[in-house]
Every structure is written in structure tokens, then in C-alpha cells.
């Protein structure tokens, strides 16, 4: 009974902290954070290392284990490339040590299709039960445990809860692998007090005993690749994909065709869909390479047959009353600025660019009810909104602005605007700042 009360108390604290975290995240993003100060994603990751990297025999063993075949290690990192920017950004927004961005190597070797004998799957290896707790849909046609965005955000919510419960990141990580009940029992049996627990002194199952040392070993390799004979390819510090919605129901094959991407690339970004005949609805969020999102919407604008042939709307909702799942759903209150995706595990508010829309578009900056044609034809950008007149300027978003109208005014592409501002989504918030790189 005492244990249950302790957990409930921690849960209350955790919920309060989420609200505080959301406010902090809002202000952080309004000031554009420090994301853009790094050209290299690895440099950015190293700057957020916070775990204890003190070496021991087990860590040294796994340093050799991961680097004994440099080609294999490079293959794993190449597999991680589409996902790392998003994962690192989500971790930073939630105050989680950036070493955790490497945790999918331990869990799945960054293979979103990886499945264990216990039926754990996805980058973060959610079991079926745990996936249900976080409202990750699992059926014959869809498995959201493999959804890159939803599973990452669910893993982050779970890790934050575990950190609140145990007060140490190493214990939170171990509990993520073994379960909070098992970890709590192991700590209790050790006689140690929370906050000063020595992870290596705990009686743990072998896989959990090695779990944190593996992550530290990987972090040490990224921190000093030359020491381990690893040639670390530079990863650009920019988003790889955009979170997208189709304006109408369509088969995946239609989306692949209209976005001019490949089925393989689409599958790498959207492993949650079980077959290419899956019907995407206007409420379905899917991922496209950043450049292909603009192509997708532009082609839809040209192809009226797409709207004529795909006209059935559908919804897909599930309910779950588990408290941790509720925490995942409550994160939809994390409304953020500067065009960065919300920390919502169940519903991301995405809209399509104005240039391809055939109806009123919610991507127009707040509270504008004008018809899109009028906005396209009559949009005006007042230079009073420009704060500086250098090669990089800050533009303040005003009512009626869209990514398309801003990009057109400054003679740059929408994709360039998205890349420079680390935008995964198309939402504009009136009064927020967008950095513009002037082309001379």
C-alpha cells in the first residue's frame, strides 16, 4: 500500500512538472533555442551529454564490441540518419540527456521493423502491453509501436515518468528495459537510497546490467570516434522529414506516386503501415522527406483526379484509461511556437502549404478567414516586420502569412525556409519569428 502511495505521489509531481516543462518548452522555442548554432548533428548531440561516463570493465567491453567491425557500426548510423534529428530535438525539448538519442541502437539497431521473441517492436521496442498503455494502435493494418514520431514521443514520456520515480537517469533507463516494479524491488533489496543508488551494485538481470553500459559505450564512441578507429560521417543539423497530412483519403501507393518518392523511402519513414494498400485519411499523419512534401502538395494541386478518385473520409480512434497513456494524451496541451512539432503522442496539428490548397487553410497564421485565392493574390509583406537588414534577417509572422507567401516574397523555396528554421510542420504562429537567409 505504501509503495502504491509513493508511486501515486510521484505521478502527481510528474504531472505538475509536465505543465511546468511545457511552459519552459514554449519559451525555449519562442527564442529559437540553440539548435542552429551547430552545423554538425554530432556536435549538437555531444553538447547535450549529461550521463556519468566513468568507465568500467563492462563499458570498455562494449566499446570494443561496437567498434570491432567499423563497417557494421557505420551501417547502423546510416540507418539512424533519417531519424536522429527528430529524436534529438524531442529529447532536448524535454530536458533528457542527449545520449538517449543513441538508445535505439541498443534496442533495435535503429531498425523500426525489428521484432523480438517477446513481440517487442519498433525503434524503441515497445511490448504490446506497454504500447497499449500509450495508446499506440496495434491491429492487422497498423502498428504504431513502429511509428517513428508516436513511439519516440511515447518513449520520452515514459522515460520522464521513470526519472521522476527514481531520480536518476541510469535507474530510469534500467527501468525502461526491465520495468519500474523490478527496478524498485532491486533498489529496495540493495538497501540503497534513491538519489544515491549505484547502478553497478544492483542485482539485475544480465540484459539490464549491460543496458546502461552499452549506452555509455556508444556515447563515448560518438564523443571521440578517432580513439576507436571510427570515421564518423558528418550528419547535417537539419530535419530529414516533414510530418504531413493528405487533404483527402488515399492509398499509400497514391501518396508515394504524388510525392515522387520511392516505396522503400516511404516505408523507412512510415513502418507503422502494414501494407501499401492502407488508406490514409485526412486525420492520418505520415512522414515524407522534407523536399518531397512540397512536391506532394504541388502535384495534388495539379491532379484533380486525385480529389475525384479519393473522396471517402475515415477516422481511427482508440481509448485507454491508463494513467501513463493519459499523460501521453495530455501532452497535446503543449502548444508550441516557431513551427516546431508538438509533444503530442496522439494528435499532431499539421496543415498543407497554401499554394496547393483548394479551400481555407489552417496553416495561414492565426485567425485569418480570407479565401486562399484572395490571400495568394493580395498578400503583402510589410518590411516593417523585418528586424534587421543583414544576409540573415528575422521576419515576424503576421496574420495571413503562409510559408508559401513568405518564401515567394523573399525568392526562396519553401523547403529552404523549412530547413533553415528546422520546421517539421507547416504551422505558423502569429508573432513568432522566422529566420530568412537572403539570396544575393
C-alpha positions in Angstrom: 0.0 0.0 0.0 2.9 2.4 0.9 4.6 1.6 -2.4 1.4 2.4 -4.3 1.0 5.7 -2.5 4.6 6.6 -3.3 4.1 5.9 -6.9 0.8 7.9 -7.0 2.6 10.8 -5.2 5.4 10.8 -7.8 2.8 10.7 -10.6 1.2 13.8 -9.2 4.6 15.6 -9.1 5.3 14.3 -12.6 2.0 15.7 -14.0 2.7 19.1 -12.4 6.2 19.1 -13.8 4.9 18.3 -17.3 2.9 21.6 -17.1 6.0 23.5 -16.0 8.1 21.7 -18.7 5.5 22.7 -21.3 5.9 26.4 -20.3 9.6 26.1 -20.4 9.5 24.5 -23.8 7.2 27.2 -25.1 9.7 30.0 -24.1 12.6 28.0 -25.3 11.2 27.6 -28.8 10.0 31.2 -29.0 13.6 32.1 -28.6 14.5 29.6 -31.3 16.6 27.6 -28.8 20.3 26.8 -29.7 19.6 24.2 -32.4 21.0 26.3 -35.3 24.4 27.0 -33.7 25.7 23.6 -34.8 26.4 22.6 -38.4 27.0 19.0 -37.4 24.4 17.0 -35.6 27.1 15.0 -33.7 28.5 18.3 -32.3 25.0 19.2 -31.2 24.5 15.7 -29.6 27.8 15.9 -27.7 26.8 19.3 -26.2 23.9 17.6 -24.5 25.7 14.7 -22.9 24.8 14.6 -19.2 25.2 11.0 -18.1 28.1 9.7 -16.0 30.7 8.5 -18.5 33.1 7.0 -15.9 34.5 3.8 -17.5 34.4 0.4 -16.1 35.2 -3.1 -17.5 31.7 -3.5 -18.8 31.7 -0.2 -20.7 35.1 -0.9 -22.1 33.9 -4.3 -23.2 31.0 -2.8 -25.2 33.2 -0.1 -26.6 35.2 -2.9 -28.2 32.1 -4.8 -29.1 30.5 -1.9 -31.1 33.8 -0.9 -32.8 35.4 -4.3 -33.7 33.5 -4.0 -37.0 33.6 -0.4 -38.1 31.7 -1.1 -41.3 28.8 -2.6 -39.3 28.8 0.4 -36.9 28.7 2.8 -39.8 25.8 0.8 -41.3 23.8 1.3 -38.1 24.5 5.0 -38.0 23.5 5.3 -41.7 20.2 3.5 -40.8 19.7 6.1 -38.0 20.3 9.1 -40.3 16.6 9.8 -41.2 15.5 9.7 -37.5 18.3 11.3 -35.4 17.5 15.0 -36.0 13.9 14.5 -34.9 14.8 12.3 -31.9 17.5 14.6 -30.7 15.1 17.6 -31.0 12.4 15.9 -28.9 14.9 14.9 -26.2 16.2 18.5 -26.0 12.7 19.9 -25.7 12.1 17.6 -22.8 15.4 18.1 -20.9 16.5 14.5 -21.5 20.3 13.7 -21.8 21.2 13.6 -25.5 22.9 10.2 -25.0 19.4 8.8 -25.1 19.2 9.5 -28.8 21.5 6.5 -29.2 19.3 4.2 -27.2 17.6 2.8 -30.3 21.0 1.3 -31.2 20.8 -0.7 -28.0 17.1 -1.5 -28.5 16.8 -2.2 -32.2 20.0 -1.2 -34.1 17.8 1.6 -35.4 15.6 -0.9 -37.3 12.0 0.1 -36.9 10.9 -3.3 -38.1 12.9 -5.2 -35.5 10.7 -7.7 -33.6 11.8 -9.8 -30.6 10.5 -13.2 -29.4 8.6 -11.3 -26.8 6.9 -9.3 -29.6 8.6 -6.0 -28.8 9.0 -3.9 -31.9 9.9 -0.5 -33.3 12.9 1.7 -32.7 12.1 1.8 -29.0 11.0 -1.8 -28.7 7.6 -1.4 -27.1 5.9 -4.5 -26.0 2.2 -4.9 -26.9 1.1 -4.2 -23.3 3.2 -1.1 -23.0 2.2 0.1 -26.4 -1.5 -0.1 -25.3 -0.7 2.0 -22.2 0.4 4.8 -24.5 -2.5 4.4 -26.9 -0.3 3.1 -29.7 -2.7 1.4 -32.0 -2.0 -2.2 -32.9 -4.0 -4.1 -35.4 -3.7 -6.1 -38.7 -3.1 -3.0 -40.8 -1.4 -0.6 -38.4 1.2 -0.9 -35.6 2.0 2.5 -34.1 4.8 1.0 -31.9 6.7 1.3 -35.2 5.5 4.8 -35.9 8.7 7.0 -35.7 7.0 10.1 -34.2 4.5 8.5 -31.9 6.8 5.8 -30.5 9.5 8.4 -29.9 7.2 10.7 -28.0 5.7 7.8 -26.0 9.3 6.6 -25.1 10.1 10.1 -23.9 7.0 10.4 -21.8 7.8 7.0 -20.2 11.4 8.0 -19.6 10.4 11.2 -17.9 8.0 9.4 -15.7 10.7 6.9 -14.7 13.2 9.7 -14.0 10.7 11.3 -11.7 10.1 8.0 -10.0 13.7 7.1 -9.4 15.5 10.4 -9.5 18.5 9.1 -11.6 18.7 8.7 -15.3 20.7 5.4 -15.1 17.9 3.9 -13.0 15.2 5.3 -15.3 17.0 3.7 -18.3 17.3 0.4 -16.5 13.6 0.5 -15.5 12.7 1.3 -19.2 14.4 -2.0 -20.0 13.2 -4.1 -17.0 10.1 -2.3 -15.7 9.7 0.0 -12.8 8.5 -2.7 -10.4 11.5 -4.9 -10.9 13.9 -1.9 -10.6 12.2 -0.7 -7.5 12.5 -4.1 -5.9 16.1 -4.4 -6.8 16.9 -1.0 -5.2 14.9 -1.9 -2.1 16.8 -5.2 -1.8 20.2 -3.4 -2.1 19.4 -1.2 0.9 20.4 1.9 -1.1 18.5 5.2 -1.0 17.0 6.8 -4.1 19.2 9.6 -5.4 22.4 7.9 -4.4 22.0 4.5 -5.9 25.0 2.9 -7.6 23.7 1.1 -10.7 26.5 -1.4 -10.9 25.9 -2.5 -7.3 22.3 -3.6 -8.0 21.3 -7.2 -8.6 19.9 -7.0 -12.1 19.2 -9.5 -14.8 22.1 -9.7 -17.3 20.5 -7.7 -20.1 19.6 -4.8 -17.7 23.0 -4.9 -16.1 24.5 -4.3 -19.6 21.9 -1.9 -20.7 23.3 1.4 -19.4 27.0 0.4 -20.0 26.0 -0.2 -23.7 24.6 3.3 -23.9 27.6 4.9 -22.3 30.0 2.9 -24.6 28.1 4.2 -27.6 28.2 7.8 -26.3 31.9 7.5 -25.7 32.4 6.4 -29.3 30.4 9.4 -30.6 32.3 11.7 -28.2 35.7 10.6 -29.5 35.3 8.4 -32.7 39.0 8.7 -33.7 40.0 7.0 -30.4 38.1 3.9 -31.5 39.0 4.0 -35.2 35.6 5.1 -36.4 35.3 7.5 -39.3 32.2 9.4 -38.2 30.3 10.8 -41.3 29.1 14.4 -40.8 25.3 14.5 -40.3 23.8 17.8 -41.3 21.9 19.6 -38.4 18.7 19.8 -40.3 15.4 17.9 -40.4 15.2 14.9 -42.8 11.4 14.5 -42.9 8.2 16.6 -42.5 5.1 15.4 -40.7 2.3 15.5 -43.3 -1.4 15.0 -43.9 -3.3 14.4 -47.1 -6.3 16.6 -47.7 -8.4 13.5 -48.6 -8.4 9.8 -48.2 -5.9 8.0 -50.4 -4.0 4.7 -50.7 -0.3 4.8 -49.8 0.6 4.0 -53.4 -1.1 7.3 -54.4 0.9 9.2 -51.8 4.1 7.6 -52.9 3.3 8.5 -56.5 2.2 12.0 -55.9 5.2 12.8 -53.6 7.7 11.4 -56.2 9.4 9.4 -53.5 10.0 5.6 -53.5 8.1 2.9 -51.7 11.3 2.0 -49.9 11.8 5.5 -48.6 8.2 5.8 -47.6 8.4 2.5 -45.7 11.6 3.6 -43.9 9.8 6.7 -42.6 6.4 5.0 -42.1 6.9 1.5 -40.9 3.6 1.5 -39.0 1.6 0.9 -42.1 1.4 -2.9 -42.8 0.7 -2.8 -46.5 0.8 -0.5 -49.5 -3.0 -0.7 -49.8 -3.5 1.1 -46.4 -5.8 4.0 -46.8 -4.5 7.3 -45.4 -7.3 9.6 -44.2 -7.1 13.4 -43.6 -6.6 12.7 -39.9 -3.6 10.4 -40.6 -0.1 11.8 -40.0 2.7 10.3 -42.2 6.2 11.3 -42.9 7.8 12.4 -46.2 11.3 13.6 -46.9 11.3 17.4 -46.5 11.8 18.1 -50.2 9.1 15.6 -51.2 6.4 17.2 -49.0 6.3 20.3 -51.2 6.3 18.1 -54.3 3.4 16.1 -52.9 1.2 19.1 -52.3 2.2 20.7 -55.6 1.3 17.5 -57.5 -2.1 17.2 -55.7 -2.9 20.7 -56.9 -2.3 19.7 -60.5 -4.0 16.4 -60.3 -7.7 16.9 -59.9 -8.3 13.2 -60.5 -6.8 12.6 -57.0 -9.7 14.5 -55.4 -12.2 12.9 -57.7 -11.0 9.3 -57.1 -10.4 9.6 -53.4 -13.4 11.0 -51.7 -14.2 8.8 -48.7 -13.3 10.1 -45.2 -12.4 7.8 -42.3 -11.4 8.0 -38.7 -9.4 5.7 -36.4 -9.7 6.3 -32.7 -8.9 4.1 -29.6 -9.4 4.7 -25.9 -7.3 3.8 -23.0 -7.6 4.9 -19.4 -4.1 4.0 -18.2 -2.6 7.0 -16.3 0.6 6.9 -18.4 -1.4 6.9 -21.6 -3.3 9.9 -20.2 0.0 11.7 -19.7 0.8 11.0 -23.4 -2.6 12.4 -24.5 -2.4 15.4 -22.1 0.8 16.4 -23.9 -1.4 17.8 -26.6 -1.7 20.9 -24.3 2.0 21.5 -25.2 1.2 24.1 -27.8 4.5 25.5 -29.1 5.6 28.3 -31.3 8.3 28.7 -34.0 6.8 26.0 -36.2 8.2 23.1 -34.2 6.1 19.9 -33.7 4.1 19.5 -30.5 5.0 16.9 -28.0 1.6 15.2 -28.5 1.7 11.5 -28.7 -1.7 11.1 -30.3 -2.6 14.1 -32.5 -0.3 16.4 -34.3 -1.8 19.5 -35.9 -0.4 19.6 -39.4 -1.6 21.6 -42.4 -0.7 21.7 -46.0 1.0 24.7 -47.8 -1.2 27.4 -49.2 0.0 27.0 -52.8 -1.7 23.7 -53.2 -4.8 24.2 -51.1 -8.2 24.4 -52.7 -10.1 25.5 -49.6 -9.5 27.6 -46.5 -6.2 26.6 -44.9 -5.3 26.5 -41.2 -1.6 26.9 -42.0 -2.4 30.6 -42.5 -1.1 32.5 -39.5 -3.7 32.8 -36.7 -7.4 34.0 -37.2 -7.4 34.7 -40.9 -10.6 33.8 -42.6 -9.9 35.1 -46.0 -10.2 32.9 -49.1 -6.9 31.4 -50.1 -7.2 32.7 -53.7 -7.5 36.2 -52.2 -4.6 35.7 -49.9 -2.4 34.4 -52.7 -3.3 37.3 -55.0 -3.3 40.1 -52.4 -0.8 39.0 -49.8 1.6 41.8 -48.8 4.6 41.6 -46.6 5.4 44.8 -44.8 9.1 45.4 -44.4 8.3 47.0 -41.0 8.2 43.4 -39.9 11.9 43.0 -40.6 14.1 43.4 -37.6 17.5 43.6 -39.4 18.8 44.1 -42.9 21.7 41.6 -43.0 22.2 38.5 -45.0 20.1 36.7 -42.3 17.0 38.5 -41.1 14.3 37.8 -38.6 10.7 38.1 -40.0 7.8 38.4 -37.6 4.8 36.4 -38.7 1.6 38.3 -39.1 -2.0 37.3 -39.7 -2.4 35.9 -43.2 1.2 34.8 -43.7 1.9 31.3 -45.0 5.2 29.5 -45.7 4.5 29.9 -49.4 3.7 33.6 -49.3 6.8 34.3 -47.2 9.1 32.1 -49.4 7.7 33.7 -52.5 8.3 37.2 -51.2 11.9 36.5 -50.4 12.5 34.5 -53.6 13.4 31.3 -51.8 11.8 27.8 -51.8 9.5 26.5 -49.1 11.9 23.6 -48.4 14.8 26.1 -47.9 12.7 28.1 -45.4 11.8 24.9 -43.6 15.4 23.6 -43.4 16.8 26.9 -42.2 14.2 27.1 -39.4 14.2 23.4 -38.5 10.5 23.1 -39.4 9.0 19.7 -39.4 5.5 21.1 -39.7 3.8 23.9 -41.6 2.0 25.7 -38.8 2.7 29.4 -38.4 2.0 31.3 -35.2 1.3 35.0 -35.4 4.0 37.0 -33.7 6.7 34.2 -33.9 10.0 34.8 -35.7 11.2 33.1 -38.8 14.9 33.4 -39.9 15.3 34.3 -43.5 18.5 33.7 -45.4 18.7 36.3 -48.1 20.0 35.2 -51.5 22.1 37.8 -53.0 
